[in-house]
């Protein structure tokens, strides 16, 4: 009842906490559509994806028996006032209800219902305002981290063969900016609510509030990720979302006067660095589609979200190496790898790594402890980590690496010292392990490794087919071994997977091949094609790209 009243009053954060209370008490499943929808609308995209796509499967596999659900909590503050930051959970909502009930005992019976209604409205409304203030302040924090003047200053001094794109979503505006080869930046500003409203359901469109546009944009990112990760859906469904995001985010920039000509002058497949934040940071930009080809077919795509610190509410920071490219990989760097033999393709990956780098490659299947994992990235060189990674509704704080002897090691315990690796490849499921925009900590494994000193990280946004991972990593290491830059090697590896067709036995399931626009098609012969972005779009490069 309280949830319905909160929704009717547009107290969306309080309504979410009411649903969270039902989940905590076992009266509502965490996979219930209304709970997932509320999580998405309140910026908790990774939690929603976890519950929708993975939670039931992990429970069935017995991998959550000792990991109870974390109680949901949201940041709150009084607008722009220092020392008012705090975390709010469903317990705080219950406390307000209990306090009102106790105080109502002193009110006359006739006046009590009206008094209770007024008191709850006043106190819950004030709580929701503090939750909303925290959300708006977080948006301002992101705006500071992506300050346009700072972005323009940083990108002006980068090499001329690079295209920089900045995407900043505020509560009501989406600002997109492009700079080609160090030239003058060109900008396009969109009214965010008008942009997203036509794609929302009537129920979602009715939940209008002060930062509706960003909420709704998160909803569309969530839908696109679900369509990409769910292989039971038609390929054209994912393609439609990828085309929409291209049309809204990038097409207006590429259509600016002179932009296409300047990009053509940069040569074949220049590096494209996309700087963004919030829900947009979770999009696989290389997979965006312009109705003719994927962005990854035209560019070597680098994603550069801000490096958020671990401390709650602290100031965000721009990933400078992603902006300016960092230092090129010196020739002859050592190569270190750890491979979990439980992964079907791990041993093949190890063989390929040694084939490309010879005696420079130092590989291991054993000694899976904190010390060995730290040693992997402690010094200069290329580091390759191939193992199972367990997703969590708690984002990076709950991300676990599974060892060959079935132990679970928290990444937060591994990241306890300075690091110096030139490139780390996290070849595991959802190895980006990003927390949500307004969730605890606002980190990803990428940002934690980057802040620890790793120059660049290649990770995955979702679980990728084992064979596709082997194809990608083999092509990546082959390109690096021949002196390609990180961006070139990453882009070439994605395109290698995109063009791969592997014969399979008649008894195996045939997968739907990525069709031409608008239709699904199944190969006429028993083969697996990897051109669907599900297979290659998950791989992302962040950090130094030279």
FENFEN-V439955 format. One record per residue. PHI is phi in degrees with one decimal (999 if undefined). Layout:
# FENFEN-V439955
phi
PHI
PHI
This chain:
# FENFEN-V439955
phi
999
-64.7
-61.2
-62.2
-66.1
-66.1
-63.1
-63.7
-89.8
63.2
-91.3
-66.6
-71.5
-63.2
-61.5
-62.8
-65.4
-64.7
-65.2
-62.4
-64.0
-64.9
-66.6
-59.3
-87.8
79.4
-86.5
-140.6
-72.0
-64.3
-93.5
-62.5
-55.3
-67.0
-72.3
-61.7
-61.2
-68.4
-60.7
-62.3
-63.3
-104.7
74.1
-95.1
-69.4
-65.8
-62.0
-62.8
-62.6
-59.0
-69.2
-71.5
-108.6
-124.4
-58.4
-61.6
-66.1
-68.0
-64.2
-62.6
-83.5
75.0
-94.0
-123.4
-62.4
-109.3
-126.4
-65.1
-62.8
-79.5
-66.2
-69.0
-140.2
-126.3
-75.4
-138.5
-164.1
-91.8
-48.2
56.8
-103.6
-67.4
61.6
-114.3
-71.5
-160.8
-107.8
-122.4
-123.7
-63.2
-62.1
-70.1
-65.5
-60.9
-62.9
-63.4
-63.2
-63.8
-61.1
-63.2
-62.9
-67.5
-69.4
-67.8
-62.3
-87.8
-97.1
-57.6
-59.5
-67.0
-90.0
-62.2
-57.3
-65.4
-64.3
-62.5
-60.5
-66.5
-64.3
-64.1
-61.2
-67.7
-79.2
-71.0
-63.7
-65.7
-63.8
-64.3
-62.1
-67.5
-66.4
-67.7
-58.9
-62.5
-63.9
-66.3
-64.7
-63.3
-62.7
-66.4
-62.0
-63.1
-61.7
-65.6
-65.6
-109.8
-47.1
-58.6
-63.9
-65.7
-60.5
-65.7
-65.4
-69.1
-75.1
-65.0
-94.9
-82.0
-63.6
-79.5
-91.0
-111.3
-107.9
-108.6
-127.2
-118.1
-122.2
-124.4
-103.2
-96.7
-62.8
-121.6
-130.8
-116.8
-108.2
-118.7
-133.6
-130.5
-131.7
-108.9
57.0
81.6
-76.7
-65.8
-72.9
-124.1
-125.9
-134.7
-113.8
-120.0
-78.2
-60.4
-58.4
-65.2
-69.4
-97.5
-53.4
-62.0
-100.1
-102.2
-72.7
-61.3
-64.1
-67.7
-65.8
-78.1
-94.7
-68.9
-150.6
-67.1
-128.6
-58.9
-57.8
-68.3
-57.9
-67.0
-62.1
-60.7
-61.0
-70.0
-62.9
-58.1
-62.3
-65.2
-67.7
-63.2
-63.4
-72.7
-80.1
-90.1
-72.9
-78.0
-82.9
-65.7
-60.1
-66.1
-67.1
-65.9
-62.9
-61.3
-65.0
-65.0
-69.2
-62.2
-64.6
-62.0
-61.1
-85.8
-91.3
-113.8
-55.0
-62.2
-76.0
-67.2
-84.9
-60.8
-59.6
84.9
-65.5
-58.9
-65.1
-67.9
-65.7
-61.6
-69.4
-78.5
97.0
-74.7
49.5
-69.9
-77.9
-116.1
-104.0
-106.1
-104.2
-153.4
-157.2
59.0
-60.8
-64.1
-66.0
-94.8
-76.5
-81.8
-63.2
-62.0
-91.5
-63.9
-125.7
-100.6
78.0
-122.8
-157.3
-81.2
-59.9
-68.3
-83.4
-101.2
-136.7
-93.1
-93.6
-117.6
-103.9
-131.2
-73.1
-60.2
-92.7
-76.8
-74.4
-74.6
-70.7
-64.9
66.4
-74.9
-73.5
-75.0
-140.8
-81.6
-79.1
-61.1
-63.2
-68.1
-72.3
-104.8
98.4
69.1
-90.3
-62.4
-71.3
-67.3
-71.1
83.2
-62.9
-67.1
-124.8
-120.3
-144.2
-124.4
-128.2
-83.6
-65.4
-68.8
-73.7
-55.4
-106.6
-62.0
-66.1
-64.9
-61.4
-64.1
-61.6
-64.2
-62.7
-67.8
-64.4
-81.3
-113.5
59.4
-70.5
-69.3
-87.7
-114.2
-118.3
-146.7
-111.8
-112.4
55.2
-85.7
-136.6
-60.0
-62.4
-67.3
-69.3
-71.0
-61.8
-58.9
-115.6
-67.9
-108.5
-61.9
127.6
-96.2
-119.9
-129.5
-120.4
-116.7
-162.3
-67.5
-124.7
-86.1
-72.6
-148.9
-70.1
-93.5
63.1
-66.4
-64.5
-106.1
-68.7
-121.8
-99.4
-95.1
-86.6
-59.4
-92.3
73.5
-78.4
-114.5
-108.7
-74.0
-61.6
-63.6
-81.6
-76.3
-87.1
-118.8
-155.2
-63.3
-127.8
-142.1
-60.9
-78.5
-155.9
-115.6
-105.5
-96.6
-90.0
-144.9
-73.5
50.0
-75.3
-67.1
47.2
-79.7
-78.0
-81.6
-57.5
-107.5
-95.7
-62.6
89.0
51.4
-117.1
-137.1
-60.6
-60.7
-65.4
-65.9
-64.6
-64.7
-68.4
-77.1
126.4
-70.5
-67.2
-152.9
-134.3
-106.7
-141.2
-121.5
-87.5
-155.8
-65.2
-108.4
-52.7
-58.7
-69.2
-65.8
-62.3
-62.3
-61.6
-64.5
-65.7
-64.0
-65.8
-61.4
-68.0
-62.1
-69.8
-64.2
-65.6
-95.1
93.8
-67.0
-68.9
-59.6
-64.0
-62.8
-63.9
-63.7
-64.5
-63.1
-65.4
-60.6
-70.4
-62.5
-64.7
-55.8
-96.3
-82.2
-132.5
-116.7
-70.9
-131.8
-71.5
-61.3
-79.1
-85.3
-68.5
-86.2
-97.7
-68.3
-86.0
-59.8
-88.4
-69.8
-56.1
94.0
-146.4
-100.0
-144.2
-108.3
-53.6
-74.0
-123.6
-69.8
-150.0
-113.6
-105.3
-107.1
-79.3
-64.8
-62.2
-52.8
-82.6
-123.8
-71.6
-71.4
-75.7
-129.9
-114.1
-131.0
104.1
-58.1
-120.6
-70.6
